[in-house]
Amino acid sequence: MWDNVGVQYGFTALQSGLITVEKFVDVNAHAGGYDVNGVWQPQRSAIDPEVAALLHRTGNVTYGLQLGRVPEIATRSINNNDYHYPFRTYVNRFRLIATNGNADNHIFWTALPSTISTLEPMDRWLAAIEADHTTDPIQVKIARDKPTDVVIACWISGVKTTDQTVCDAAYPYFREPRTVAGENPTIYTMKCQLKPLNRGDYNVTFTDVQWAALQGAFPSGVCDFTMPGVGFQPNVPWLSYAAGPGGVPIGDAPVSLPRP
C-alpha cells in the first residue's frame, strides 16, 4: 500500500559517505515498484491521494492517540528477517511519542524466555487501573498505575537486563529503507509530498551524466519529508462500514426507551 514515487533510497547513506554517488544513482534508477498483484515493475508504485487519506483515517496506519489509551507489553523478536521485524517496536514507540509526547503506556521485552509470560504482569497492570477510581484521564492512570517491575528489558543468556544500550548491542536491529531515505522514524508517510531536485540538497558532487540519470529517476521530484505525507490525519474511532468503503463515525450508543 506504500507509494514510493520520489523516495531516494540510500539518501542518508550517501550523505554519510557509506555509499558512492554512482551506487546511489544506480539504486534509484532501477528501484521500480510493485503492481497490484505484488509483482515487481520498472515503474515506481503510486497510490491515489484519496487512498493514502483513507489508510490514515480508517486506522490501517496506526495512530498514537488511540494507541496511548491502552497499556502495552510487547514481546520483541530478534530476527530482522521476520515479518514482524524488531524495528517495528520502535516505530510504535515513535508514533506514541509523536502524538502524546511520551510512550508511558508501552513496554517491550526482548528475547523473553519461554518460562516467562506477559499475562501475569499485564493482569496486575490492568487490575491497578481498574482499582483507580480517580477522574483522571485513562492515559494518566495507565502511566501512574503501571507496576514498578514492568519496564523495558531484555534477556541475554537468560539473564534480565534493563539497560537498553546493552540490549540493543546484544540484539541489533535494522531500520526501514525509507528511514535511510530521509523518512521520519514514525514512517507515517504512505505517499510523500514532492519537491524539485536540487543539487544543493546533497553534500556530494554529481557528474552531468549522473545528475541526468537522477532526473530521469525522479521526473516529478523527490520526497519532501519535512512535510506531512499526502492524506496524513488522525484515525477516526469508531467507524461503521454499513454504507460501504471508507466508513462513517458510528455515533452515540443506542439508548433504551420505555414501551408505550
C-alpha positions in Angstrom: 0.0 0.0 0.0 3.0 2.3 0.1 3.8 4.8 -2.7 7.5 5.1 -3.4 7.4 7.9 -6.0 10.1 10.3 -5.0 11.7 8.1 -2.4 15.5 8.5 -2.5 16.8 5.1 -1.4 20.1 5.4 0.4 19.9 9.2 0.8 21.4 9.4 4.3 23.9 6.7 3.5 25.1 8.8 0.6 25.3 11.9 2.9 27.4 9.8 5.3 29.7 8.5 2.7 28.6 4.9 3.2 27.7 4.5 -0.5 29.1 6.1 -3.6 27.3 8.6 -5.8 27.3 6.0 -8.6 25.6 3.4 -6.3 23.0 6.0 -5.1 22.1 6.9 -8.7 22.0 3.3 -9.8 19.8 2.1 -7.0 17.3 4.8 -7.5 17.3 4.5 -11.3 16.5 0.8 -11.0 14.3 0.7 -7.8 11.0 0.3 -9.6 7.9 -0.7 -7.6 5.1 -3.3 -7.4 1.9 -3.7 -9.2 -1.5 -4.5 -7.6 -0.5 -8.2 -7.6 2.7 -7.7 -5.8 4.8 -8.3 -8.9 7.9 -6.0 -9.4 7.7 -3.5 -12.2 10.2 -0.9 -13.5 7.8 1.9 -12.7 7.6 3.2 -9.1 4.5 2.3 -7.1 1.9 5.1 -7.0 -1.3 5.2 -5.0 -4.2 7.6 -5.3 -4.2 10.5 -2.8 -7.6 9.5 -1.6 -6.3 6.0 -0.8 -3.5 7.5 1.2 -6.0 9.5 3.2 -8.2 6.5 3.8 -5.3 4.4 5.1 -4.8 7.0 7.8 -8.4 7.8 8.5 -9.6 4.2 8.9 -6.7 3.1 11.1 -4.9 0.9 8.5 -2.0 3.1 9.7 -1.9 3.1 13.5 -2.0 6.5 15.2 -0.6 7.3 18.6 -3.7 8.9 20.1 -5.7 5.7 20.4 -2.7 3.6 21.0 -1.9 5.7 24.0 -5.2 4.7 25.6 -4.3 1.1 26.3 -1.4 -0.5 28.2 1.0 -2.4 26.0 3.6 -5.1 26.8 5.2 -6.2 23.6 7.5 -9.2 23.1 10.1 -8.2 20.6 11.7 -10.6 18.2 15.4 -10.6 17.5 15.0 -11.8 13.9 15.5 -9.0 11.5 14.2 -11.2 8.6 10.9 -11.9 10.4 7.7 -10.3 9.1 7.3 -8.6 12.5 10.9 -7.4 12.5 12.4 -5.7 15.6 12.4 -2.1 14.3 8.6 -2.1 14.2 8.6 -2.0 18.0 10.4 1.3 17.9 8.1 2.6 15.1 5.2 2.0 17.5 7.0 4.0 20.3 7.9 6.8 17.9 4.2 7.1 16.9 3.2 7.3 20.5 5.7 9.9 21.4 5.0 12.0 18.2 1.3 12.2 19.2 1.3 12.1 23.0 4.7 13.3 23.9 5.5 10.1 25.7 5.3 6.3 25.4 4.5 5.7 29.1 1.9 3.0 28.2 4.3 1.0 26.1 6.8 -1.6 27.4 8.7 -4.2 25.4 10.6 -7.3 26.3 13.3 -8.7 24.1 14.3 -12.4 23.9 11.8 -13.3 26.5 12.4 -16.8 28.0 9.6 -19.2 27.3 9.1 -19.6 31.1 8.0 -16.0 31.5 4.6 -14.8 30.4 3.4 -11.3 29.8 -0.1 -12.2 31.0 0.6 -12.0 34.8 2.2 -8.5 34.7 -0.5 -7.3 32.3 -3.2 -8.6 34.7 -1.6 -6.7 37.6 -1.4 -3.5 35.5 -5.0 -3.8 34.4 -6.2 -4.5 37.9 -4.4 -1.4 39.2 -6.0 0.7 36.5 -9.4 -0.8 37.3 -8.9 0.0 41.0 -8.0 3.6 40.3 -11.3 5.4 40.8 -10.0 8.9 40.2 -11.4 11.1 37.5 -8.0 11.4 35.8 -7.8 10.6 32.1 -7.1 7.0 31.2 -3.7 7.9 29.9 -2.7 9.3 33.3 -4.0 6.2 35.1 -2.1 3.9 32.7 1.2 5.6 33.4 0.6 6.0 37.2 -0.7 2.5 37.8 2.0 0.6 35.9 3.7 -1.9 38.2 7.3 -0.8 39.1 8.7 -4.0 37.8 7.1 -3.7 34.4 9.9 -1.9 32.5 11.7 -2.2 29.2 14.1 -5.1 29.4 15.8 -7.9 27.5 17.2 -11.3 28.4 20.8 -12.1 27.5 21.7 -15.8 28.0 18.6 -15.9 30.2 19.6 -13.0 32.4 17.3 -10.0 32.6 18.8 -6.5 31.9 17.0 -3.2 31.9 19.9 -1.3 30.2 18.6 -0.7 26.7 22.0 0.3 25.4 23.3 -3.2 26.4 20.1 -4.8 24.9 20.5 -3.0 21.6 24.2 -4.0 21.4 23.3 -7.7 22.1 20.3 -7.6 19.7 20.9 -5.1 16.9 18.1 -4.1 14.7 17.9 -2.6 11.2 15.9 0.4 10.2 13.4 0.7 7.3 14.8 1.6 3.9 12.5 4.6 4.0 14.2 6.0 7.1 17.5 5.8 5.3 15.8 7.7 2.5 15.0 10.5 5.0 11.6 9.5 6.3 10.8 10.2 10.0 11.1 7.1 12.2 7.3 7.1 12.6 7.1 6.0 9.0 3.7 7.7 8.7 4.2 8.7 5.0 2.2 6.5 2.7 2.6 9.0 -0.2 5.0 11.8 0.1 4.8 15.4 -1.0 7.3 16.2 -3.7 9.8 18.9 -4.2 12.1 19.6 -7.2 15.6 18.1 -7.4 18.2 20.5 -6.3 22.0 19.8 -6.4 22.3 22.0 -3.3 20.4 19.4 -1.2 23.4 17.0 -1.5 26.9 17.3 0.0 28.3 15.3 -2.9 29.3 16.1 -6.5 27.4 14.6 -9.4 28.7 14.4 -12.9 26.3 15.7 -15.5 25.6 12.1 -16.6 24.8 11.1 -13.0 22.6 14.1 -12.5 20.7 13.4 -15.7 20.2 9.8 -14.6 18.8 11.0 -11.3 16.5 13.4 -13.0 15.3 10.5 -15.1 14.6 8.5 -12.0 12.6 11.3 -10.4 10.9 13.2 -13.2 8.2 14.6 -10.8 10.6 15.4 -8.0 11.8 13.8 -4.7 10.1 13.3 -1.3 10.0 16.3 1.0 9.9 14.6 4.3 9.8 17.9 6.2 6.1 18.0 5.1 3.3 15.7 6.3 2.5 12.8 3.9 -0.3 13.2 1.5 -3.6 12.5 3.3 -2.0 12.3 6.8 -4.6 12.6 9.5 -5.6 11.1 12.8 -7.6 7.9 12.9 -11.4 8.2 13.4 -12.7 5.9 16.1 -15.0 4.1 15.7 -16.2 3.6 12.1 -19.2 1.8 10.6 -18.8 0.3 7.1 -22.5 -0.4 6.6 -22.6 2.2 3.9 -19.5 0.9 2.1 -15.8 1.6 2.0 -14.3 4.5 3.9 -16.6 4.2 6.9 -18.5 6.8 8.8 -18.4 7.5 12.6 -20.7 5.1 14.4 -22.2 7.9 16.6 -23.7 7.7 20.0 -24.6 4.4 21.6 -28.3 3.5 21.4 -30.5 4.0 24.4 -33.5 2.0 25.6 -36.9 3.7 25.7 -40.0 2.5 27.6 -42.6 0.8 25.5 -45.8 2.8 25.0 
